[in-house]
Amino acid sequence: MIRYTIRRLGLTVTTLLAISLIVFLLIDLAPGDPMAQLPLTIPPEVKAEMRRVLGLDASLPVRYGKWLWQLVVVEPSVWIDARFATSLAEGTPRIISWQTRAPVIELIAQRLPQTLTVVGLAYLFGTVVALPIGIWSAYRRSSTFDHVATFVSIAGLAIPPFFSGVLLILLFSVHLEWFPSVYDTTQRVTGWDSLMAQLRQMTLPVAVLSLQTAAQISRYMRAATLETLGQDYIRAARARGMGEGRMLIHHAARNAMLPVISVIALGLPQVFAGAIVTEQIFRVNGVGHLLITSIQANDLPTVQTITMLLAVLIVLANLGADLLYGALDPRIRHD
């Protein structure tokens, strides 16, 4: 297992370096100039000095190396300095947003709690709901429950978040007036009333994201459980007189979870991607909203950093799924 883990870690580092280069090149070479929005009355020598301060006058390899060094070394050092009162990054330039002139990591840290709250609850709720639905749909194959669960899951996979979000707003916010359509990021939980208000405003964004999560995971869980129910050891357990509930939970569901674990681990980055759209619909002031506004303002450092962090999340999710799958199934790590 140790050698398998080392191999996967080495592949992960190589993949992240390749992704960082691709992300930097694609965004840096995109059309647009941060100096284009400045007033025409600014003298050319002032614009040239601003380009020098922003580092735009350097060559492409120098800019990439500086950005990667700041992302991998400087920003973690700043966190260590704040945490342990050291001075590792004292006086070292950080990744600065062209739009706000503030460190990009601090902007992300300010928006991250809102995104993690919505995405975390949506993924947890979607997963908890999807697993029993998939297991019971497989056990009651071709029943009314199976048909309804299949229809809902297919609809959840087919309907994009921007459509389901607007549909829920029209139904529950405009017509029924049950839930607010705009997420108030200034809301603080200080008592029972504020807690209920927070839960009410989180209901619609969480419902949109959890619908996609539950639809995907339930389909995989159903297929894996169907395959497991046809195995010889399930027939042997039934022949020995084992109860259906114990057989389904302790034998069928447990073994069916092995391939589904990878789906659960790899599905988390997809929820973050869906949150980018959902945050725009419900006005959640999260990382996705920051990414969209930075793209509109041509704020390349912010866009590059957020895109790279999302890529890191995807790669780490792959790594976690590989390690967990290798720990549960020894055949994987010996391949």
C-alpha positions as CSV (number, residue, x, y, z in Angstrom):
1,M,0.0,0.0,0.0
2,I,2.9,2.4,0.7
3,R,4.4,2.0,-2.8
4,Y,1.0,2.3,-4.3
5,T,0.4,5.6,-2.4
6,I,3.8,6.9,-3.4
7,R,3.1,6.2,-7.1
8,R,-0.2,8.0,-6.9
9,L,1.3,11.0,-5.1
10,G,4.0,11.3,-7.8
11,L,1.4,11.1,-10.5
12,T,-0.7,13.7,-8.7
13,V,2.2,16.2,-8.4
14,T,3.1,15.7,-12.1
15,T,-0.6,16.2,-13.1
16,L,-0.9,19.4,-11.0
17,L,2.2,20.9,-12.6
18,A,0.9,20.2,-16.1
19,I,-2.5,21.6,-15.2
20,S,-1.0,24.8,-13.7
21,L,0.9,25.4,-17.0
22,I,-2.2,24.8,-19.1
23,V,-4.4,27.0,-16.9
24,F,-1.9,29.8,-16.9
25,L,-1.4,29.7,-20.7
26,L,-5.1,29.5,-21.6
27,I,-6.1,32.4,-19.4
28,D,-3.0,34.5,-20.0
29,L,-3.2,34.2,-23.8
30,A,-6.9,35.0,-23.8
31,P,-7.8,38.3,-25.5
32,G,-8.1,41.3,-23.3
33,D,-5.9,43.9,-21.6
34,P,-6.3,45.2,-18.0
35,M,-5.1,48.6,-19.1
36,A,-7.9,48.9,-21.7
37,Q,-10.5,50.0,-19.1
38,L,-8.3,52.9,-17.9
39,P,-9.2,56.5,-18.9
40,L,-7.6,57.7,-22.2
41,T,-6.3,60.8,-20.4
42,I,-3.7,58.7,-18.5
43,P,-0.3,59.4,-20.1
44,P,1.4,56.4,-21.8
45,E,4.4,56.5,-19.4
46,V,2.0,56.1,-16.5
47,K,0.4,53.1,-18.1
48,A,3.8,51.6,-18.8
49,E,4.7,52.0,-15.1
50,M,1.4,50.4,-14.1
51,R,2.2,47.5,-16.4
52,R,5.6,47.1,-14.8
53,V,4.1,47.1,-11.3
54,L,1.6,44.5,-12.3
55,G,4.3,42.4,-13.9
56,L,2.8,42.5,-17.4
57,D,6.1,43.6,-18.9
58,A,7.9,40.4,-18.0
59,S,8.1,37.4,-20.4
60,L,5.6,34.6,-20.3
61,P,7.9,32.0,-18.6
62,V,8.9,34.6,-15.9
63,R,5.3,35.4,-15.2
64,Y,4.3,31.8,-15.0
65,G,7.2,31.0,-12.7
66,K,6.4,33.9,-10.4
67,W,2.7,33.0,-10.3
68,L,3.4,29.4,-9.5
69,W,6.0,30.3,-6.8
70,Q,3.5,32.7,-5.2
71,L,0.7,30.1,-5.3
72,V,2.8,27.1,-4.0
73,V,5.3,28.8,-1.7
74,V,4.4,32.4,-0.8
75,E,0.7,31.9,0.0
76,P,1.2,28.9,2.3
77,S,4.0,30.8,4.0
78,V,1.6,33.7,4.6
79,W,-0.8,31.2,6.2
80,I,1.9,29.8,8.4
81,D,3.0,33.3,9.5
82,A,-0.6,34.2,10.5
83,R,-1.0,30.8,12.3
84,F,2.3,30.5,14.2
85,A,3.5,34.2,14.3
86,T,6.5,33.5,12.1
87,S,8.0,35.7,9.3
88,L,8.6,33.3,6.4
89,A,6.8,35.5,3.8
90,E,7.5,38.9,5.3
91,G,8.0,41.4,2.4
92,T,7.4,38.8,-0.3
93,P,4.9,39.9,-3.1
94,R,1.7,38.0,-3.1
95,I,-0.9,37.2,-5.9
96,I,-2.8,40.5,-6.2
97,S,-6.2,41.0,-7.8
98,W,-6.1,43.6,-10.6
99,Q,-9.7,44.5,-9.8
100,T,-9.5,45.1,-6.0
101,R,-5.7,45.4,-5.4
102,A,-6.2,42.9,-2.6
103,P,-4.5,39.5,-2.2
104,V,-6.5,36.9,-4.2
105,I,-6.3,34.2,-1.5
106,E,-7.8,36.6,1.0
107,L,-10.7,37.3,-1.4
108,I,-11.2,33.6,-1.8
109,A,-11.1,33.0,1.9
110,Q,-13.8,35.6,2.5
111,R,-16.1,33.9,0.0
112,L,-15.3,30.3,0.7
113,P,-17.5,29.8,3.8
114,Q,-20.7,30.6,1.8
115,T,-19.7,28.2,-1.0
116,L,-18.7,25.4,1.4
117,T,-21.9,25.7,3.4
118,V,-24.1,25.4,0.4
119,V,-22.0,22.8,-1.5
120,G,-21.3,20.8,1.6
121,L,-24.9,20.5,2.7
122,A,-26.1,19.8,-0.8
123,Y,-23.5,17.0,-1.4
124,L,-24.2,15.5,2.0
125,F,-27.9,15.6,1.6
126,G,-27.8,14.3,-2.0
127,T,-25.5,11.4,-1.0
128,V,-27.5,10.4,2.0
129,V,-30.7,10.4,0.0
130,A,-29.3,8.7,-3.1
131,L,-27.7,5.6,-1.5
132,P,-30.9,4.1,0.0
133,I,-32.9,5.1,-3.1
134,G,-30.4,3.3,-5.4
135,I,-30.4,0.2,-3.1
136,W,-34.1,-0.1,-2.8
137,S,-34.7,0.6,-6.5
138,A,-32.4,-2.3,-7.4
139,Y,-34.0,-4.6,-4.8
140,R,-37.5,-3.7,-6.0
141,R,-36.6,-3.7,-9.7
142,S,-39.4,-2.8,-12.2
143,S,-41.7,-1.7,-9.3
144,T,-43.5,1.6,-9.1
145,F,-40.9,2.9,-6.7
146,D,-38.1,2.0,-9.2
147,H,-40.0,3.7,-12.1
148,V,-40.5,6.9,-10.1
149,A,-36.9,6.9,-8.9
150,T,-35.6,6.3,-12.4
151,F,-37.8,9.1,-13.8
152,V,-36.7,11.6,-11.1
153,S,-33.0,10.7,-11.5
154,I,-33.0,11.0,-15.2
155,A,-34.8,14.4,-14.9
156,G,-32.2,15.5,-12.4
157,L,-29.4,14.5,-14.8
158,A,-31.0,16.1,-17.8
159,I,-32.1,19.4,-16.3
160,P,-29.2,21.9,-15.9
161,P,-28.9,24.0,-12.7
162,F,-29.7,27.3,-14.4
163,F,-33.1,25.9,-15.5
164,S,-34.0,24.0,-12.3
165,G,-32.9,27.0,-10.2
166,V,-35.2,29.5,-12.1
167,L,-38.0,26.9,-11.9
168,L,-37.7,26.6,-8.2
169,I,-37.6,30.4,-7.8
170,L,-40.8,30.8,-9.8
171,L,-42.6,28.1,-7.9
172,F,-41.5,28.5,-4.3
173,S,-40.5,32.2,-4.2
174,V,-42.7,34.0,-6.6
175,H,-46.0,31.9,-6.5
176,L,-45.9,30.2,-3.1
177,E,-43.6,32.7,-1.4
178,W,-42.2,30.0,0.9
179,F,-38.5,30.7,0.4
180,P,-36.5,33.8,-0.5
181,S,-35.0,34.0,-4.0
182,V,-31.9,35.9,-3.0
183,Y,-29.3,34.6,-0.6
184,D,-28.4,37.1,2.2
185,T,-24.7,36.6,2.9
186,T,-24.9,39.0,5.8
187,Q,-27.2,36.7,7.7
188,R,-25.7,35.6,11.0
189,V,-27.1,32.8,13.2
190,T,-27.6,34.2,16.7
191,G,-30.8,32.4,17.8
192,W,-33.6,30.2,16.8
193,D,-35.3,32.8,14.5
194,S,-32.0,33.6,12.6
195,L,-31.3,29.8,12.3
196,M,-34.7,29.3,10.7
197,A,-34.1,32.2,8.4
198,Q,-30.7,30.8,7.4
199,L,-32.2,27.4,6.7
200,R,-35.0,28.9,4.6
201,Q,-32.6,30.9,2.4
202,M,-30.4,27.8,1.9
203,T,-33.2,25.5,0.9
204,L,-33.4,26.4,-2.8
205,P,-29.7,26.5,-3.7
206,V,-29.1,23.2,-1.7
207,A,-32.1,21.6,-3.5
208,V,-30.8,22.5,-6.9
209,L,-27.3,21.1,-6.2
210,S,-28.5,18.0,-4.3
211,L,-30.8,17.1,-7.1
212,Q,-27.9,16.5,-9.5
213,T,-25.9,14.7,-6.8
214,A,-28.7,12.4,-5.8
215,A,-29.6,11.7,-9.4
216,Q,-26.1,10.6,-10.4
217,I,-25.2,8.6,-7.3
218,S,-28.6,6.8,-7.1
219,R,-28.1,5.5,-10.7
220,Y,-24.7,4.2,-10.0
221,M,-25.8,2.7,-6.7
222,R,-28.8,1.0,-8.4
223,A,-26.6,-0.5,-11.1
224,A,-23.9,-1.7,-8.7
225,T,-26.6,-3.3,-6.4
226,L,-28.2,-5.0,-9.3
227,E,-24.9,-6.6,-10.3
228,T,-24.2,-7.6,-6.7
229,L,-27.7,-9.2,-6.2
230,G,-26.9,-11.6,-9.1
231,Q,-23.7,-12.9,-7.5
232,D,-23.4,-16.5,-6.2
233,Y,-22.8,-15.5,-2.6
234,I,-26.1,-13.7,-2.5
235,R,-27.9,-16.8,-3.7
236,A,-26.0,-18.8,-1.1
237,A,-27.0,-16.4,1.7
238,R,-30.6,-16.7,0.7
239,A,-30.3,-20.5,0.5
240,R,-29.0,-20.6,4.1
241,G,-32.2,-18.8,5.2
242,M,-30.7,-15.4,5.8
243,G,-33.2,-12.6,6.2
244,E,-33.7,-10.3,3.2
245,G,-32.9,-7.1,5.2
246,R,-29.7,-8.5,6.6
247,M,-28.7,-9.9,3.2
248,L,-29.4,-6.6,1.5
249,I,-27.5,-4.4,4.0
250,H,-24.6,-6.5,5.1
251,H,-23.8,-8.3,1.8
252,A,-25.4,-6.6,-1.2
253,A,-25.1,-3.0,-0.2
254,R,-21.7,-3.3,1.4
255,N,-20.1,-4.9,-1.7
256,A,-22.0,-2.6,-4.1
257,M,-20.5,0.5,-2.3
258,L,-17.0,-0.3,-3.7
259,P,-17.4,1.2,-7.2
260,V,-19.8,3.9,-5.9
261,I,-17.1,5.3,-3.6
262,S,-15.2,6.5,-6.6
263,V,-18.3,8.2,-8.0
264,I,-19.0,9.9,-4.6
265,A,-15.4,11.2,-4.4
266,L,-15.2,12.4,-8.0
267,G,-18.7,14.0,-7.9
268,L,-17.7,16.7,-5.3
269,P,-15.8,18.8,-7.9
270,Q,-18.8,18.6,-10.2
271,V,-21.0,20.1,-7.4
272,F,-18.5,23.0,-7.1
273,A,-18.8,23.6,-10.8
274,G,-22.6,23.6,-10.6
275,A,-22.3,26.0,-7.6
276,I,-20.8,28.6,-10.0
277,V,-24.0,28.8,-11.9
278,T,-26.2,28.3,-8.8
279,E,-24.5,31.2,-7.0
280,Q,-25.3,33.5,-9.8
281,I,-28.9,32.5,-9.8
282,F,-29.5,32.9,-6.1
283,R,-26.9,35.8,-5.6
284,V,-24.8,33.7,-3.2
285,N,-21.6,35.8,-2.6
286,G,-19.3,32.8,-2.9
287,V,-16.3,31.7,-4.8
288,G,-18.3,31.0,-8.0
289,H,-19.7,34.6,-7.9
290,L,-16.2,35.9,-7.5
291,L,-15.0,33.9,-10.5
292,I,-17.7,35.3,-12.7
293,T,-17.1,38.9,-11.7
294,S,-13.4,38.4,-12.1
295,I,-13.9,37.1,-15.7
296,Q,-16.1,40.1,-16.5
297,A,-13.5,42.5,-15.1
298,N,-10.6,40.6,-16.9
299,D,-8.9,40.0,-13.5
300,L,-6.5,37.4,-14.7
301,P,-4.7,36.6,-11.4
302,T,-8.0,35.9,-9.7
303,V,-9.4,33.8,-12.5
304,Q,-6.1,31.8,-12.8
305,T,-6.0,31.2,-9.0
306,I,-9.6,30.1,-8.6
307,T,-9.4,27.8,-11.7
308,M,-6.2,26.3,-10.4
309,L,-7.8,25.7,-7.0
310,L,-10.7,24.0,-8.6
311,A,-8.3,21.8,-10.6
312,V,-6.5,20.9,-7.4
313,L,-9.8,19.9,-5.8
314,I,-10.5,17.6,-8.8
315,V,-7.1,16.0,-8.7
316,L,-7.2,15.5,-4.9
317,A,-10.6,13.9,-5.2
318,N,-9.2,11.5,-7.8
319,L,-6.3,10.8,-5.4
320,G,-8.6,10.2,-2.5
321,A,-10.8,7.9,-4.5
322,D,-7.8,5.9,-5.7
323,L,-6.3,5.5,-2.3
324,L,-9.6,4.6,-0.7
325,Y,-10.4,2.1,-3.4
326,G,-7.0,0.6,-3.1
327,A,-7.4,0.2,0.6
328,L,-10.8,-1.5,0.2
329,D,-9.8,-3.7,-2.7
330,P,-6.2,-5.0,-2.6
331,R,-6.4,-6.1,-6.2
332,I,-6.2,-2.5,-7.3
333,R,-2.9,-1.6,-5.7
334,H,-1.2,-4.8,-7.1
335,D,-2.2,-4.0,-10.7
